Amino acid sequence: MSIIDSTINKTLRLNDMNGSGTTGKYSRGIVTIHWMSAFLIFILFPLGKYMSGLDPIEKLGLIKFHGILGLIIFLLTIARSVLFFTTKRPEKLNTGSWFNDLIAMVIHRAFYILLLLIGVSGIVTLVLGGYLDAISIESTNLILPRDEISPLLIHNMLAVLLIALLAVHVAGVIRFNIKHKTNAIKRMT
Ligand code: HEM
């Protein structure tokens, strides 16, 4: 193990000994929102894809459910963005490679932006696609054909990008744990 690796591991182990709210871990609020968001994305993405194959008449109830969960994750992301700037954060995770550090930082920031944009595009889809009117008067005739709802196209592209980044994020955390023999997840628990 190189001197750099051993210094990184020592720093992380010292950080691990600190309690929540110190430089060892993210704040309780950020940690809670992080895992709630992961859970909600796990439901929202497959549900969205499942709904896209159904007739409007079959999916109205599911759209309500998807919209409510989507709004919850949107509001949680706004709260998380505020907490990010107002609570203490752990030391930057030093992977030993400036390129990997940069990728990790870009992906972390991208999650916030993507989740906010997915929320906005979902709300716009709900309104412009006729879903909201359809829900309020219980008539699916008001829902436009999917290919005429351009915000839905954007919503879908952003959601797919989110899942792709999520895969890179999880792979990065696993790789870091193996390479540095340190449980980086502790920072987020
Ligand atoms: C992280 C949050 C969200 C994720 C991952 C997500 C994911 C998806 C996906 C994958 C689709 C299918 C797109 C397609 O195949 O064309 C979809 C559809 C949709 N989403 Fe979301 N969504 C989220 C949040 C929201 C929010 C906040 C709203 C509105 C309040 C919303 C409203 C809708 C609507 C109305 C549809 C169209 C359903 C259909 O006609 O089949 N979504 N979503």
Boltz pocket constraint, residues with backbone or C-beta under 6 A from the ligand:
constraints:
  - pocket:
      binder: B
      contacts: [[A, 41], [A, 44], [A, 45], [A, 46], [A, 47], [A, 48], [A, 49], [A, 51], [A, 52], [A, 53], [A, 63], [A, 66], [A, 67], [A, 68], [A, 69], [A, 70], [A, 71], [A, 73], [A, 74], [A, 115], [A, 118], [A, 119], [A, 120], [A, 121], [A, 122], [A, 123], [A, 125], [A, 126], [A, 131], [A, 146], [A, 152], [A, 153], [A, 155], [A, 156], [A, 159], [A, 160], [A, 162]]
      max_distance: 6.0
